[in-house]
Amino acid sequence: MPQAVAYAQIAGLPPSAGLVAAPGALVAYALLGTSRSLIVSATTATSALSTAAVAPLADGDAERFAAMSAALALIAAVVLIVAGAFRLGGVMDLVSKPVMTGFLFGLGLTVTLAQLPALLGIPAGTGGFFEKLWDLVSDLDDADRWTVAVGLASVILLVGLRRFRPGVPGSLVVLVLSTAASWAFDLSGHGVEVVGELPSAFPSVAWPDFAWQDAVDLLPAAFGVMIVSAEAVGVGRTIASSQGYVVDTNRDLIALGGSNLLAGLSPGFVQSGGASQTMAAERAGGKT
């Protein structure tokens, strides 16, 4: 749940979008997929890919942004289901590890730069990567000390738990402790921005409002979602091999398509197999 909320914000959507998209994605893969351990949810890659594809089409309109995000999930669902039906799972093997590593590293830099202003309590910059980086460096003197203290403590605790207590769900621990600290020390009164009250949100079937031309514009990003899903396929294969069974890549593509179909109708945004979430569950002893 903490990651669903965070990834929704990376995708440029309200926190509730991450929560309404998650149930359908999880249930669809559980019914259709072949990996016993793969957790399907929002991921860093899909969230960043979604906002990069949708932002130019939304033109600053929040309602259209949400509709385009859901539309991308539906188009990605069609691409994934068709790919699985035509047994194109072997394409996943053509995405070499160095290419995927380079892509994820660049994506990590982009997401990190997008999150640093919130970590420091300064306004986010505009423009491309280097323009945003220059704005960040220029505004370092305006960093809020309370926000920096909370951010650094959270990062240190996350890294420390992953390093020394890998079986402990670090993100959940940090969420609980930071919520308690926010209440005990009135962090919002000291200038620390908080999520605030989450609006009531339940998954409800709704077809997003988008035109045929929007679908054409989003199609390249939908193929990007399929390529990014190579990470999910790799994680599923690795765990299956260690546990002595075999996954069906083509059927998993169809299952990921089903997950995106239900997420898009929720309406939410694109979902995929989460490598970090899956490995965290695996380290904690999860079997199914």
N, C-alpha and C positions, 0 to 999 in steps of 0.2 A: 504493500500500500504506500509506504513512503516513496518508493521509486516510481510508482505510477503517478503520484502527484508531481514529483520532480520532473519526470520525463514529459508530462503534459505541458509544463511551463517551458521546457526546452523547445517543445513543438509549437510554442506561441499560443497555447490554449489555456483556459482556466483550469485549476486543479481538478475540478469535478470531471473533466473530460477523460482523465486518466483512469478514474474510478469506474465510469460507466462502460469504458471500452474493455476493461480487464475480464469481467465474467464471461462474456461471449467468446473471447479469444481463448481462454483457458478451457472452457467446456468443449469448443469445437475441436481443439487439438486432442483433448482426452478421448473424444469419440472416434477421431479419424486417424490420428498419428500412430507411429510405430515405436517411437522412443518412450521408454518408461519414465525417463527422468527430465526430459526437456521441458522447461518452463517457457511458455509463450506469453509475451507481454510487450509493452513498449520497451524499446532499447535506445541507447545513445545514438546509434547509427540511424535507425528509422526515424527517431524524433527530429534529429538534425536534418535529415534528408527531407522530411515532411515540411518543415518550416522554410527550408531553402526553396522548395518547389512551389509552395503555396503563397508565400509572401508577395512575390511579384504579381500574382493574379488577384489577390485580395485587395490590393491598393488601399490598405489602411482600414478597411471595413471589417470590424470584428465578426459580424454575423456571416459575412461571405468567407472570411478566413476559416471559420469553423466548418462551413459547408464544403469548402474546397478540401479541407483536411479529411473529412469523412469520405468525400468523393475519391480522393487518392487511395484510401483504404479499399474501396469497392473496386477500383480499376486494378489495383495490385492483386486483389482476390481473383479477378478474371485471368490476369497474366499467370499467376501461380497455378491455378487450377488447370488452365490450358497446357502449361508446361508439364505438369505432372501427368495429365491425360495422354500427352504425346510422348511420354517417357523421356523427357529432356533433363532428367536428374543428373545425367552424366556431365552436363554443362558445369555443374558445381565443381567437378574435378579439374576443370580448365582454369579455374581461378586459383592461381598459384599463391602459396603462403606469403612470399615477399610482397606481392601486389596487395593482398588483403591487409598485411601488416602495415604497409605504407599508407593505405587508405584509412585504416583505423587510427594510425598515429596522427595523420593530418586532421582527421575528424576530432580526435581528442584535443588537439591544439585549439581548434575552432570552438569547441564546446567550453573548454577551460577559459578562453578569452571572453566568451559570452557570460560566464558565471562569476568571473573575478570582480566586476563592479558590484554585484550583490554581496560578495564576500568582504569587500572593502567599504561598502556603504557610500559609493560614489555613483554619479549618473553614468549610464552606458553610453559609449560612443556611437558614432554612425559611420557608414561607409564600408569599405572592404576590411580585410583582416589587419593590414598594417596601419590603416587610418584609425581603426578602433584601438589598436595597440598603442599608438601615439597619444590618443585621447586619454587612455588609461594611465600611461606614464605621466602625462602632464597634470593629471588630477590627483596624483598620489598624496600630495600635501593636504588634500581635503578628506582623506580617509577618516572614517569614524572609529574611534578607538574601541568603543564597546562592540561594534559590529566586527571589527578585526579580531578582537579577543574571542568572541563566540565562534567565529569562523575557523580560526586557527585551532582552538580547542577541539572543535568537531572533527577537523581533518586529522589531527594528531590521534584522536581516539579511534577514528575509522581505520587509519593505517596501522595503529598499534594492535587493535583487535584482530585485524586480518593477518598480521605477522605473528602474533604470539598466542592468539586464541581463535584459530580459523573456524572452529565449530560454533562460535558465538555469532548470532546475527547482528553484525556491527551496525548496520543502518537502523535497525529497530532500536538498539540500545541508545544510539545517538539521538534518535527521534524522541524517545521517552525522556532522556536526561535533559535535552534542550527544551522540551516542553515544560518540564518541571522548573528548570532554571528561568525560563521566560516568566512563569507565574510567580516564582519566589522573589525574583529580583526586579520585576516589572521592566523587562528589557525594552518593551515598546516605548516606555516612558523615557528611556535613555537613548532613544534614536535608532534602536535596532528594528528594522522592518520585519514584521512577522506575517505569516500567511493569513492570519485572521480567521474568521468564521467561514467554514466551508458551506456553500449553499447545498440544500437538499438536492440530490441528483440520483435518479434511478434509470437504468437502461430501459429505453422505450423505442420500439421499432419506428424509424422515420427515414424517409428517402431524402437525402440532401438535395438542395436546390442547385443544380449546375447544368450547363448547356453542353451540347455536343462538342463545341470548340474547346470548352474547358477540359473535357475528357481527352481530346487530342493533345492539348498542352501538357497534361499530367502524365501521358503515356510513357515518356522517357523516364520519369521518376519512378513509375511503377515497375519498369524493367530494372531500375536501380535497386528497388526493394528486393527483387528476385536475386540479384547478384549479392546483395548484403546478406541474404538468407543463407549464403554459403557458410557463414560463420555458425549459424544454428545447426546446419547439417553436419559440420565438422565436430561440433561439441556432442551432438547426439551419437555420431559414430564412435567417438572416443569412449564415451561412457558405456555404450552397448558392447564394445569390444572388451572392455575391462570386466563386464558382468556376464559375458558369454552368450550374447545373442546378436542378431543382425537387424539393422533398420532398413526399411525400404525408402530410398530417397525420393522416388517418384510419388509414392503415397504420402510422404511427409510434405512434399510441395503442395499437394491437394489439401492436406490438413492445414497448412499455413494459410492457404487460400480461404478455407472455411473460417479460420480465425479472423482474417481481415474482413470477410464478408459480414460476420456478426458484429465486429467492431465498428465497421462503417455504418451499419444500420442502427447502431446503439443510440445516437451517433457518436463515434469517437475518432480515432486516427490509426495510422498504420501500426501493425504489430509484427513481431518476429520472435524467433527463439532467442532468449536472453542468455548469453554465455556466462556473464557474471552471476546472474540469479541461479542458473542451473548448477554451476560449479559450487556456489555457496550451499545450495541444498544438498549436493553430493557430499561435500566435506562435512556437513552436519549429520550425515547418516541417512539421507533420504533414499528410498528404494523405488518409489513409484509415484 
